[in-house]
Amino acid sequence: HLHKFAQAVFYLQKASFLYPLHPEIHVLLAEVLFHSNRPKEAFFTIQKCQAAYSHHAHLQVSAKALAAAHIKFARFFLGVSEFQRALDPLNTALSIRPNYPAALKDRAFAFSNLGLFQQAQADLLAAQALDPFDDEISNALLSLLRSSSS
């Protein structure tokens, strides 16, 4: 398996060099690095792509795509249980698109895992108001309310 991880890292590093503003590539590279026991390199990979996106004034990227890129960065951090680190890209996504249900739902997940249940509930209620038919948001809200009442 180590050989396959090394190969994946090699090709993803090449792709990230060729396409520095494709967050999907950087997130994949970070995931492979993280699961190859190279977490520092994984975090650096995300930070490097985040830095490119932080200078978004010169990018020809829509607000929707820019916010989605930050969600991808946050989801990497959520996936490796780095909930505090996930907040920065989630807050950035919400500063770009304040009415973004996915960002609110993901931030609620981070808040909940950090023990910040009131903030989590506020984000889930806001997300539900924006997308009342999203079962995932409704279920997360019900689960949060059950756990906070017990």
MARVEXMI-794916 format. One record per residue: x, y, z of N, C-alpha, C in turn. Coordinates in steps of 0.1 Angstrom, whole numbers, plus 5000, padded with zeros to 4 digits. Last residue first. Layout:
BEGIN
XYZXYZXYZ;...
This chain:
BEGIN
469351615273469651505282470851535290;469251825256468151825266468451705276;471251795238471351905247470351905258;470351575223471651565231471751675241;468151685210468051565219469251555229;469251885195468251925205468051805215;470951735178471451835187470551865198;468951585164469951515172470651615182;467551795151466851705161467851635170;469651885135469051975145468351895155;470151665119471251725127470651815138;467651645106468151535114469251585124;467651885091466651855101467051755111;469951855075469851965084468851935095;469051625060470351625068470351735079;466851715047466651615057467951605066;465852005036467051935037466951845049;463752185034463452045030464751955030;464552445041463652375050463452225046;466952625038466752505031465852415039;466952845055467352865041466952745032;466152735079465352845074465652865059;468352565083466952505080466052615075;470352745088470452665076469052605072;469452855112469652945100469652855087;469552625128468252695126468352785114;472352575126471352475121469952535118;473352795140473652775126472752675119;472152765165471852885157472152865143;473352525173471952525171471552655163;476052605175475652495165474152505162;475952785195476352835182475952735171;475152615216474252725212474652775198;477352435217476052385213475052495209;480352375215479652505214478252485209;481852155215481052175227480352315227;483052095192483852175201483152205214;481051965178482251885183483151965192;479452195173478952085181480152005187;481152335155480752395168480352285177;481152155133482352185140482052245154;478352155127479052025130480352055138;478052425120477352365132477952235136;479552425097480052505109479352455121;477952265081479252225084479852295096;475652435080475552295085476952245089;476752665068476152675081476052535087;477452555043478552615052477952625066;474952485033476052385035477152435044;473552735031473152635040474252525043;474453045029474952925023474652805033;474253335030473153245030473453115024;476753465027476153455040475053355041;479453415010478053385008477353355021;481653525022481553535008480053515004;481453445048481653595046481453625031;481253175046480053245050480153395048;483853115039482853085030481553165033;485053205063485453265050484353245040;484053015081483753155083484053235070;485352795070483852795070483352945072;488052845073487452835060485952845059;487852855103488352965095487852955081;486952595112486152725114486652835105;488752395110487752405100486952535101;490352415133490952455120489852465109;488552295151488952435153489452495140;488452025142487252115142487552255143;489751795129490451925133489352035132;489051545120488651585133489451705138;489351505093490451455102490351505116;487051615083487251475081488451415089;487451885088486351815096486651665095;489451945070489751955084488651875092;487951895046489251825049489451825064;486052085049485651945050486851855051;487452325044486952295058486552145059;488052305017489152305027488652265041;485452305007486252185005487452185015;484652565015483952455021484752325019;486252704997486552715012485852605019;485052644973486452604975486752604990;482552764977482652624976484052564978;483353034975482752984988482852834988;484053034948485053074958484553014972;481652974935482752884934483852904945;480153204943479653064946480852964946;481553414932481453404947481053264951;483653294905482353344910482353334926;486753404895485953294901484753364907;489353504885488053514877487153394882;491253674910490753554904489453574896;491953894923492553884910491953754903;490753854948490353974940490853954926;491653644963490653614953490253734944;493653564981493953674972492953664960;492853324991492653444999492953574991;493653124973492253174973492053304981;496253094982496053134968494553194966;495753015008496453135005496253184991;494652765003493852865009494453005007;496852624993495752654984494852764990;498452625017498952685004497852714995;496752485034497052625037497652695025;496852235023495552305024495852455026;499552175026498952165013497652255013;499852185054500552275045499952285031;498451955061497952085065498552195057;500051755049498651765045498151905049;502451795062502451825048500951835043;501651705087502151845086502051885071;500851435083499851535086500351685084;501551175072502251305069501351425071;500450925070501150965082502051085080;498950895049500250835047501150875059;496751045054496650895056497950825053;497751295046497351265060497251115063;498251255018499351285028498951245042;495551215010496551105008497751135017;494451465017493951345023494951225022;496051645001496051655016495551525023;495151554976496551544980496751544995;492451634978492851494976494251464980;492851914981492151834991492551684990;494051974956494751994968494151914980;491951904938493251834937494051854951;489952074946489651934947491051854947;490852334940490852294954490652144955;492752464918491752354918491652294932;494852634914493552694919492352584917;497052514903497152564917495752614922;497752294883496452354886496352404900;500352204884499852244872498452324873;500652144911501552244906500952294893;498751944914498552064921499452174917;499851744897498551814893498351944901;502151674912502251734898500951804894;500851584935501751694936501951764922;499551364924498751474929499551594931;501751204917500851254907499951364911;502851154943503651204932502751274922;500751044958501351174962502051234950;500450804944499350904944499851034948;502950684949502550714936501450824935;502650654977503750734971503450774957;500450484978500350614984501450704978;501650254966500450324959500250464965;503550194984503950234970502850304963;502050125006502950245007503350294993;500849885000500050005000500950135000;
